Structure formats: structure tokens, C-alpha cells
């Protein structure tokens, strides 16, 4: 009798963020009004939303998202993505958030790397971190992030918060794909190369 071994594949953890041409993910006072989102770019989140089954946020991004997506105007503006995001399981990594009212949301305050590692080993689709750059910087040393999707917007801010500011060690990435949008946004997809 032949023994067949089936290799268990880990779920992919995707980090996605829009930055300015000079590397800022937000301007002064958390300004993101410079984000350019046209119709061709709106089609991309629909495709991504169907390939993921869990969302992860830091507290600030969670509060921003939770203040928009459950509202009626979000449903009117983007019904497919709104329905999907509202119904997906969501995890907020926070030491200060005490309550999460957005449906299907769980708060995790400790053993973050262990929890996410266990989540990645469970069956399912990909997992996505949208925004949450501070959270992502804390996860980089653990090697938990598999894919980086960096969307560069054609604007120079000159000041604001930089994506990888404070990172202590080198992060080695391999380019997997590029995609251009009519807005001038260009998305670079990188695979993390683990040491």
C-alpha cells in the first residue's frame, strides 16, 4: 500500500497599504485625503475580497474602517465590497481597545504572534492586513507577513508618517507583480524572503 503525504499549506498573510511617492502612508494629522481611487481601482478590492476570509487591523485603522463600512452610504457606494467586509471575521490587535462593535470582530491583546501563526496554519483563504502600518512593523521581525502589496500614489507629501520608519533589520523582498491604474496608482506585490 502506497503512503501519500499531503503537505499542509499555510495561509498567506497579505499586508496592503497605499503610500505617497516619497514613502508616507499618511500626511500630518493622519491625513489620507490624497488617496486616489477611481473606478478601475475600485474593481481591485472586489477581486481581493473574494480571495480572503479574515481581516486584521491595528486599533487606529480598525476605528477608521468601523466608522465607515457599516454605514448605508458605504453600501450605496460599493455594495459588493461593503457586504463582504462587513461579513468577514475581523481581528483587532490592540492593548487599549476594550470593545469592538463592528460585527464579527475579535480583539486580541496578547500572544499576537502565536495567535496569528495558529490562524495561518488553519484551513482557509488568505488573510489581509489593510493599513495598520504600526502593527505590520511589529510583525515583520516574526516573519508572519508573506506578501506586501504596496500601492504608490502619484503625490509627494513632503511630510507625514513613513511606512518602514523605525524598522531595525533589513527586510528582503522579491517582486512578484506590478499593476497600474488609470488614477496613476501603481501596485507593487512583493513576496517576503525569509532568512
C-alpha positions, 0 to 999 in steps of 0.5 A, a space after each residue: 500500500 502506497 503512503 501519500 503525504 499531503 503537505 499542509 499549506 499555510 495561509 498567506 498573510 497579505 499586508 496592503 497599504 497605499 503610500 505617497 511617492 516619497 514613502 508616507 502612508 499618511 500626511 500630518 494629522 493622519 491625513 489620507 485625503 490624497 488617496 486616489 481611487 477611481 473606478 478601475 481601482 475600485 474593481 481591485 478590492 472586489 477581486 481581493 475580497 473574494 480571495 480572503 476570509 479574515 481581516 486584521 487591523 491595528 486599533 487606529 485603522 480598525 476605528 477608521 474602517 468601523 466608522 465607515 463600512 457599516 454605514 448605508 452610504 458605504 453600501 450605496 457606494 460599493 455594495 459588493 465590497 461593503 457586504 463582504 467586509 462587513 461579513 468577514 471575521 475581523 481581528 483587532 490587535 490592540 492593548 487599549 481597545 476594550 470593545 469592538 462593535 463592528 460585527 464579527 470582530 475579535 480583539 486580541 491583546 496578547 500572544 499576537 504572534 502565536 495567535 496569528 501563526 495558529 490562524 495561518 496554519 488553519 484551513 482557509 483563504 488568505 488573510 489581509 492586513 489593510 493599513 495598520 502600518 504600526 502593527 505590520 512593523 511589529 510583525 515583520 521581525 516574526 516573519 508572519 507577513 508573506 506578501 506586501 502589496 504596496 500601492 504608490 500614489 502619484 503625490 509627494 507629501 513632503 511630510 507625514 508618517 513613513 511606512 518602514 520608519 523605525 524598522 531595525 533589520 533589513 527586510 528582503 523582498 522579491 517582486 512578484 507583480 506590478 499593476 497600474 491604474 488609470 488614477 496613476 496608482 501603481 501596485 507593487 506585490 512583493 513576496 517576503 524572503 525569509 532568512 
